[in-house]
Amino acid sequence: MPEDGQLQAERAEIVIDESGRILRARGEGRLQRFIGGFESGTALFDRIHVEDRDIATLLIARVLREGRSATAELRWQRSDERWTKLATRFWTGRAGEICVSLFYDDIALLRSAEEQMRRVVEGSAQGIVVRTYDEVLFMNESFARLLGYRNIRECIAAQAHVNSLIHEDDVPLVMSHLEARIRGDEVVSHYEFRLMQRNGEPLWVETHAANVNWDGKPASLSWISEISSRKRMEDETLRSKEAAEFANRTKTQFLANMSHELRTPLNAILGFSEVIQKEMFGPVAPKYLDYAHDINSSGRHLLALVNDVLDLSKLEAGKLELHEQQFSLPELVEECLTLVRARAEAGRVNLIAALPQTTPALKADRRAVKQLLLNFLSNAIKFTPEGGDVRVEALVQNGLTLSVVDSGIGMTASEIEVALVPFGQIDSRLARKHDGTGLGLPICRALMELHGGELRVKSAPNAGTTLSAWFPPARVVLPKRRAAQR
């Protein structure tokens, strides 16, 4: 064994920052030449063998957490791309910096490190077990108390076999990780499993396990922490999530069923009211004509609401399929403006189409885009006072953005949030003049998500609202010349 003076000459010290970058390094004797390539600013872990890096990470974390030094034998890269095993000690300097000392294999040093490790293991608040495939070599008092035993002797006496403290359903998991480390597939294993307490109840634990040499025998060392509280919280969260999803599915199915059931009588009401309005079976008193008109108008409004509910239920259930085709956006805009023009004129709102002549075609579900645009226009007309403007625009930039801009009353940020929630309705004087379910914008947002796009809302009180539908570039059909230029 070398003298103490020789041991000092076989040492190198490296100082690193929290990210593992080398701040400075110096060495003596043979190690002075060894660390010649350890340049300031480079990553220390690049010099450690990939299979030893997890061990180094665990030791550094323990040094930072407990303030004690930790020693292990690690493989370090030499300049000739070969590896050298060196006794490695991690510790913190006076200024709190992370220090790494390297030693050539020295028996006294390694014995000291082993003794230090034993003291840490025996005094740890965490449960620690050292075992082989078929034998428990060591356990600390904390592990015995974790399972409800008074001491180690009582815990060992209660074991019928090496795996008797492990829940029978989790034994294959524990053994698979042990075998993986023996094969060299894992360096440090991290997983959760159940131990059996003295009272027969299972206890959820988390473990970090690594291979060690224990009294000259290859073994597995496991650091074990109880996680029962965390698992209970995870289980409660999962149950709450599943209950919420079940309630949502039930609601969606109920709405879909009710919508279908309501459609049949509504169609009959609409049909008979039209027969009366048109006096198909003879003259009807003017008063009854007015009644028939009101019945038909209310029936159509109710049917529109039922259709909205049905669309939303299909979207939430993931049953609405897109029927994609290529179509002209300006033509679709003109169709929609024609459909809402009478309503706009009744409210004395000006409709303006401001699409460029070069607006490209879209590849999307035409019916869905029409439904979306009609919803945008209906909202804009509904919330724009007399003399106001509603303008349709399109911008081709990183995809295509179709917008409806109005000069209406606008919304606050909190009102926008309400408008985007199913059945959310804004409480305003103009809104109360018109009936609605509050489903329009949520349906539009879901339709845009189906297209891989996005619904955008920009608004401010008394400054109007801009509702925009952004379609990704893949849905924009550019002319061949423009596509080639892109």
PANUTOR-29576 format. One record per residue (C-alpha): residue in three letters; x, z, y. Coordinates in steps of 0.05 Angstrom, whole numbers, padded with zeros to 5 digits. Layout:
# residues N
resn x z y
ALA X Z Y $
...
***
This chain:
# residues 486
resn x z y
MET 00000 00000 00000 $
PRO 00029 -00017 00069 $
GLU 00051 00038 00116 $
ASP 00008 00055 00176 $
GLY 00054 00017 00223 $
GLN 00048 -00045 00180 $
LEU -00027 -00038 00180 $
GLN -00027 -00040 00256 $
ALA 00014 -00104 00253 $
GLU -00038 -00137 00208 $
ARG -00096 -00130 00256 $
ALA -00134 -00175 00305 $
GLU -00187 -00156 00356 $
ILE -00241 -00202 00384 $
VAL -00291 -00186 00439 $
ILE -00357 -00224 00441 $
ASP -00419 -00225 00485 $
GLU -00490 -00214 00462 $
SER -00499 -00287 00445 $
GLY -00438 -00285 00398 $
ARG -00392 -00324 00445 $
ILE -00318 -00304 00445 $
LEU -00295 -00270 00509 $
ARG -00224 -00256 00488 $
ALA -00182 -00248 00425 $
ARG -00113 -00221 00408 $
GLY -00076 -00210 00343 $
GLU -00012 -00182 00314 $
GLY 00031 -00202 00256 $
ARG 00001 -00255 00211 $
LEU -00067 -00250 00244 $
GLN -00038 -00271 00311 $
ARG -00028 -00340 00283 $
PHE -00095 -00337 00246 $
ILE -00137 -00328 00310 $
GLY -00098 -00379 00349 $
GLY -00159 -00426 00347 $
PHE -00209 -00373 00370 $
GLU -00218 -00401 00439 $
SER -00257 -00365 00494 $
GLY -00329 -00390 00500 $
THR -00334 -00414 00428 $
ALA -00383 -00385 00378 $
LEU -00354 -00331 00334 $
PHE -00404 -00345 00279 $
ASP -00377 -00416 00272 $
ARG -00315 -00383 00242 $
ILE -00354 -00342 00191 $
HIS -00374 -00372 00125 $
VAL -00447 -00393 00127 $
GLU -00464 -00348 00068 $
ASP -00435 -00287 00104 $
ARG -00468 -00298 00171 $
ASP -00532 -00259 00154 $
ILE -00491 -00199 00134 $
ALA -00452 -00203 00200 $
THR -00517 -00208 00238 $
LEU -00545 -00146 00204 $
LEU -00482 -00106 00217 $
ILE -00479 -00125 00290 $
ALA -00553 -00106 00298 $
ARG -00539 -00038 00266 $
VAL -00478 -00026 00311 $
LEU -00519 -00042 00373 $
ARG -00577 00001 00348 $
GLU -00539 00062 00323 $
GLY -00474 00058 00362 $
ARG -00433 00067 00298 $
SER -00381 00020 00270 $
ALA -00395 -00020 00207 $
THR -00346 -00053 00160 $
ALA -00353 -00108 00108 $
GLU -00310 -00161 00074 $
LEU -00326 -00229 00103 $
ARG -00298 -00300 00094 $
TRP -00265 -00329 00156 $
GLN -00245 -00401 00168 $
ARG -00172 -00419 00173 $
SER -00145 -00478 00212 $
ASP -00136 -00518 00148 $
GLU -00211 -00516 00133 $
ARG -00200 -00463 00079 $
TRP -00229 -00393 00078 $
THR -00195 -00324 00077 $
LYS -00229 -00258 00059 $
LEU -00215 -00206 00112 $
ALA -00239 -00135 00121 $
THR -00282 -00139 00184 $
ARG -00303 -00080 00227 $
PHE -00357 -00087 00281 $
TRP -00358 -00034 00336 $
THR -00375 -00024 00409 $
GLY -00322 -00014 00463 $
ARG -00324 00037 00519 $
ALA -00358 -00013 00566 $
GLY -00411 -00028 00513 $
GLU -00381 -00095 00493 $
ILE -00384 -00118 00420 $
CYS -00316 -00115 00386 $
VAL -00294 -00145 00320 $
SER -00231 -00122 00284 $
LEU -00200 -00163 00228 $
PHE -00153 -00135 00175 $
TYR -00117 -00165 00116 $
ASP -00144 -00134 00052 $
ASP -00122 -00061 00054 $
ILE -00144 -00014 -00001 $
ALA -00146 00048 00042 $
LEU -00187 00013 00095 $
LEU -00238 -00013 00045 $
ARG -00244 00055 00012 $
SER -00256 00085 00080 $
ALA -00309 00033 00094 $
GLU -00342 00047 00027 $
GLU -00344 00122 00041 $
GLN -00372 00109 00111 $
MET -00426 00064 00081 $
ARG -00445 00119 00031 $
ARG -00453 00169 00087 $
VAL -00496 00120 00126 $
VAL -00539 00105 00065 $
GLU -00549 00177 00046 $
GLY -00567 00199 00116 $
SER -00611 00140 00135 $
ALA -00683 00152 00155 $
GLN -00700 00087 00118 $
GLY -00710 00086 00043 $
ILE -00649 00057 00008 $
VAL -00643 00037 -00065 $
VAL -00584 00007 -00102 $
ARG -00601 -00025 -00168 $
THR -00580 -00077 -00219 $
TYR -00627 -00122 -00259 $
ASP -00642 -00065 -00308 $
GLU -00617 00000 -00277 $
VAL -00625 00041 -00213 $
LEU -00556 00064 -00190 $
PHE -00575 00102 -00127 $
MET -00632 00122 -00082 $
ASN -00631 00166 -00020 $
GLU -00675 00225 -00003 $
SER -00715 00183 00048 $
PHE -00737 00136 -00007 $
ALA -00761 00193 -00051 $
ARG -00799 00225 00006 $
LEU -00829 00158 00025 $
LEU -00864 00157 -00043 $
GLY -00887 00230 -00038 $
TYR -00833 00262 -00082 $
ARG -00798 00326 -00061 $
ASN -00728 00301 -00079 $
ILE -00689 00246 -00113 $
ARG -00687 00282 -00180 $
GLU -00763 00287 -00183 $
CYS -00770 00213 -00165 $
ILE -00721 00190 -00218 $
ALA -00754 00234 -00271 $
ALA -00821 00200 -00257 $
GLN -00794 00131 -00273 $
ALA -00811 00104 -00342 $
HIS -00769 00042 -00330 $
VAL -00730 00008 -00274 $
ASN -00791 -00026 -00244 $
SER -00842 00029 -00253 $
LEU -00842 00046 -00178 $
ILE -00862 -00025 -00160 $
HIS -00935 -00048 -00161 $
GLU -00944 -00088 -00225 $
ASP -00969 -00149 -00187 $
ASP -00907 -00150 -00143 $
VAL -00854 -00142 -00197 $
PRO -00846 -00218 -00206 $
LEU -00834 -00226 -00130 $
VAL -00781 -00171 -00128 $
MET -00745 -00198 -00190 $
SER -00747 -00270 -00164 $
HIS -00710 -00250 -00101 $
LEU -00660 -00209 -00141 $
GLU -00646 -00268 -00187 $
ALA -00640 -00315 -00126 $
ARG -00585 -00271 -00097 $
ILE -00549 -00267 -00164 $
ARG -00550 -00344 -00167 $
GLY -00526 -00348 -00095 $
ASP -00589 -00382 -00069 $
GLU -00601 -00323 -00021 $
VAL -00552 -00280 00017 $
VAL -00601 -00231 00048 $
SER -00673 -00227 00022 $
HIS -00729 -00206 00069 $
TYR -00799 -00197 00042 $
GLU -00858 -00149 00035 $
PHE -00884 -00117 -00028 $
ARG -00920 -00054 -00054 $
LEU -00889 00009 -00083 $
MET -00929 00061 -00122 $
GLN -00933 00130 -00092 $
ARG -00933 00196 -00131 $
ASN -01009 00200 -00122 $
GLY -01019 00132 -00154 $
GLU -01036 00096 -00089 $
PRO -00999 00032 -00069 $
LEU -00954 00033 -00007 $
TRP -00937 -00031 00032 $
VAL -00863 -00036 00049 $
GLU -00815 -00086 00080 $
THR -00745 -00095 00053 $
HIS -00679 -00127 00071 $
ALA -00636 -00134 00008 $
ALA -00565 -00159 -00003 $
ASN -00514 -00159 -00059 $
VAL -00460 -00105 -00056 $
ASN -00404 -00078 -00100 $
TRP -00424 -00008 -00120 $
ASP -00370 00032 -00157 $
GLY -00340 -00033 -00181 $
LYS -00406 -00059 -00206 $
PRO -00445 -00118 -00174 $
ALA -00512 -00092 -00150 $
SER -00569 -00102 -00100 $
LEU -00577 -00056 -00039 $
SER -00646 -00053 -00008 $
TRP -00665 -00022 00060 $
ILE -00739 -00005 00056 $
SER -00788 00010 00113 $
GLU -00862 00029 00108 $
ILE -00910 -00021 00139 $
SER -00977 00006 00116 $
SER -01004 00013 00188 $
ARG -00983 -00058 00204 $
LYS -01015 -00086 00141 $
ARG -01081 -00049 00156 $
MET -01081 -00080 00226 $
GLU -01067 -00149 00196 $
ASP -01123 -00140 00145 $
GLU -01172 -00118 00199 $
THR -01152 -00176 00243 $
LEU -01161 -00225 00185 $
ARG -01229 -00195 00167 $
SER -01252 -00200 00239 $
LYS -01228 -00272 00243 $
GLU -01263 -00290 00179 $
ALA -01327 -00255 00202 $
ALA -01325 -00292 00268 $
GLU -01314 -00359 00233 $
PHE -01371 -00345 00185 $
ALA -01417 -00327 00243 $
ASN -01397 -00390 00280 $
ARG -01409 -00433 00218 $
THR -01477 -00400 00207 $
LYS -01496 -00412 00280 $
THR -01473 -00484 00277 $
GLN -01512 -00497 00212 $
PHE -01574 -00463 00241 $
LEU -01571 -00505 00305 $
ALA -01562 -00569 00265 $
ASN -01621 -00552 00219 $
MET -01666 -00532 00277 $
SER -01647 -00595 00316 $
HIS -01667 -00639 00258 $
GLU -01732 -00600 00247 $
LEU -01750 -00606 00321 $
ARG -01738 -00681 00326 $
THR -01795 -00701 00280 $
PRO -01852 -00667 00318 $
LEU -01820 -00686 00385 $
ASN -01821 -00759 00366 $
ALA -01895 -00753 00348 $
ILE -01910 -00719 00415 $
LEU -01873 -00773 00453 $
GLY -01908 -00829 00414 $
PHE -01978 -00802 00424 $
SER -01966 -00786 00498 $
GLU -01943 -00858 00509 $
VAL -02006 -00883 00473 $
ILE -02049 -00841 00522 $
GLN -02007 -00863 00583 $
LYS -02016 -00937 00565 $
GLU -02090 -00927 00549 $
MET -02081 -00966 00484 $
PHE -02148 -00941 00456 $
GLY -02188 -00945 00519 $
PRO -02191 -00918 00590 $
VAL -02170 -00845 00602 $
ALA -02189 -00801 00661 $
PRO -02135 -00799 00715 $
LYS -02126 -00724 00705 $
TYR -02110 -00735 00631 $
LEU -02062 -00791 00650 $
ASP -02024 -00741 00693 $
TYR -02023 -00692 00634 $
ALA -01998 -00746 00587 $
HIS -01942 -00764 00637 $
ASP -01921 -00690 00641 $
ILE -01922 -00683 00565 $
ASN -01880 -00746 00557 $
SER -01830 -00725 00611 $
SER -01823 -00655 00583 $
GLY -01817 -00681 00512 $
ARG -01761 -00730 00531 $
HIS -01724 -00674 00567 $
LEU -01731 -00629 00506 $
LEU -01708 -00685 00460 $
ALA -01646 -00694 00504 $
LEU -01630 -00620 00498 $
VAL -01640 -00622 00422 $
ASN -01593 -00681 00418 $
ASP -01540 -00642 00457 $
VAL -01546 -00583 00410 $
LEU -01541 -00629 00350 $
ASP -01479 -00664 00378 $
LEU -01446 -00597 00392 $
SER -01461 -00571 00322 $
LYS -01432 -00634 00291 $
LEU -01369 -00628 00334 $
GLU -01359 -00555 00317 $
ALA -01369 -00569 00243 $
GLY -01320 -00627 00246 $
LYS -01372 -00676 00221 $
LEU -01374 -00724 00280 $
GLU -01334 -00786 00263 $
LEU -01307 -00836 00313 $
HIS -01327 -00909 00306 $
GLU -01271 -00942 00344 $
GLN -01272 -01010 00376 $
GLN -01239 -01047 00433 $
PHE -01284 -01054 00495 $
SER -01283 -01069 00569 $
LEU -01283 -01006 00611 $
PRO -01310 -01039 00675 $
GLU -01370 -01066 00635 $
LEU -01384 -00997 00606 $
VAL -01380 -00965 00676 $
GLU -01430 -01016 00703 $
GLU -01478 -01001 00645 $
CYS -01475 -00927 00660 $
LEU -01484 -00936 00735 $
THR -01546 -00978 00722 $
LEU -01576 -00922 00679 $
VAL -01566 -00867 00731 $
ARG -01579 -00909 00794 $
ALA -01653 -00890 00799 $
ARG -01635 -00816 00795 $
ALA -01581 -00825 00848 $
GLU -01629 -00863 00895 $
ALA -01681 -00808 00886 $
GLY -01630 -00757 00909 $
ARG -01602 -00804 00963 $
VAL -01533 -00803 00932 $
ASN -01487 -00863 00939 $
LEU -01457 -00892 00875 $
ILE -01389 -00927 00882 $
ALA -01350 -00964 00828 $
ALA -01276 -00965 00848 $
LEU -01242 -00991 00786 $
PRO -01184 -01040 00795 $
GLN -01197 -01111 00770 $
THR -01136 -01103 00725 $
THR -01165 -01043 00688 $
PRO -01146 -01053 00615 $
ALA -01191 -01047 00555 $
LEU -01198 -00983 00514 $
LYS -01194 -00973 00439 $
ALA -01243 -00916 00427 $
ASP -01313 -00897 00405 $
ARG -01355 -00935 00456 $
ARG -01417 -00893 00446 $
ALA -01377 -00829 00455 $
VAL -01343 -00854 00519 $
LYS -01411 -00877 00546 $
GLN -01441 -00808 00531 $
LEU -01382 -00776 00566 $
LEU -01387 -00820 00628 $
LEU -01462 -00811 00633 $
ASN -01451 -00736 00630 $
PHE -01399 -00739 00685 $
LEU -01445 -00781 00729 $
SER -01506 -00737 00716 $
ASN -01467 -00674 00735 $
ALA -01440 -00707 00797 $
ILE -01509 -00731 00821 $
LYS -01539 -00664 00803 $
PHE -01491 -00624 00846 $
THR -01483 -00673 00904 $
PRO -01530 -00663 00964 $
GLU -01566 -00719 01001 $
GLY -01519 -00769 01034 $
GLY -01461 -00752 00988 $
ASP -01418 -00800 00948 $
VAL -01404 -00806 00873 $
ARG -01345 -00852 00857 $
VAL -01319 -00877 00790 $
GLU -01243 -00889 00787 $
ALA -01191 -00909 00735 $
LEU -01116 -00898 00736 $
VAL -01068 -00930 00687 $
GLN -01007 -00884 00684 $
ASN -00981 -00852 00620 $
GLY -01046 -00872 00587 $
LEU -01112 -00882 00624 $
THR -01151 -00832 00665 $
LEU -01225 -00845 00678 $
SER -01251 -00802 00734 $
VAL -01317 -00788 00769 $
VAL -01306 -00759 00839 $
ASP -01363 -00729 00879 $
SER -01369 -00698 00948 $
GLY -01415 -00642 00924 $
ILE -01414 -00567 00928 $
GLY -01353 -00558 00883 $
MET -01336 -00499 00839 $
THR -01290 -00439 00839 $
ALA -01238 -00428 00784 $
SER -01284 -00377 00750 $
GLU -01343 -00425 00754 $
ILE -01301 -00480 00720 $
GLU -01288 -00433 00662 $
VAL -01363 -00419 00655 $
ALA -01379 -00494 00657 $
LEU -01331 -00508 00600 $
VAL -01362 -00455 00554 $
PRO -01422 -00476 00510 $
PHE -01488 -00456 00542 $
GLY -01451 -00435 00605 $
GLN -01489 -00452 00669 $
ILE -01466 -00443 00740 $
ASP -01512 -00400 00782 $
SER -01522 -00440 00845 $
ARG -01581 -00463 00887 $
LEU -01572 -00536 00867 $
ALA -01562 -00520 00793 $
ARG -01627 -00482 00790 $
LYS -01665 -00544 00814 $
HIS -01647 -00579 00749 $
ASP -01656 -00557 00677 $
GLY -01600 -00561 00627 $
THR -01568 -00528 00566 $
GLY -01498 -00521 00594 $
LEU -01472 -00563 00536 $
GLY -01450 -00626 00573 $
LEU -01378 -00610 00591 $
PRO -01363 -00572 00525 $
ILE -01387 -00634 00487 $
CYS -01344 -00679 00532 $
ARG -01283 -00636 00520 $
ALA -01294 -00639 00445 $
LEU -01303 -00714 00447 $
MET -01237 -00722 00485 $
GLU -01200 -00678 00435 $
LEU -01226 -00723 00379 $
HIS -01195 -00782 00416 $
GLY -01129 -00745 00424 $
GLY -01142 -00740 00498 $
GLU -01159 -00686 00548 $
LEU -01216 -00666 00594 $
ARG -01192 -00646 00664 $
VAL -01232 -00612 00718 $
LYS -01209 -00606 00791 $
SER -01254 -00573 00841 $
ALA -01259 -00527 00900 $
PRO -01320 -00497 00937 $
ASN -01350 -00545 00987 $
ALA -01295 -00596 00971 $
GLY -01327 -00634 00913 $
THR -01308 -00641 00840 $
THR -01267 -00690 00800 $
LEU -01282 -00696 00726 $
SER -01229 -00736 00689 $
ALA -01221 -00761 00618 $
TRP -01149 -00776 00600 $
PHE -01137 -00824 00542 $
PRO -01067 -00828 00511 $
PRO -01025 -00892 00516 $
ALA -01041 -00911 00444 $
ARG -01115 -00922 00464 $
VAL -01099 -00967 00524 $
VAL -01101 -01042 00506 $
LEU -01055 -01075 00557 $
PRO -01051 -01151 00565 $
LYS -00993 -01180 00524 $
ARG -00950 -01195 00586 $
ARG -00957 -01124 00613 $
ALA -00946 -01094 00545 $
ALA -00881 -01134 00538 $
GLN -00858 -01110 00606 $
ARG -00869 -01038 00584 $
***
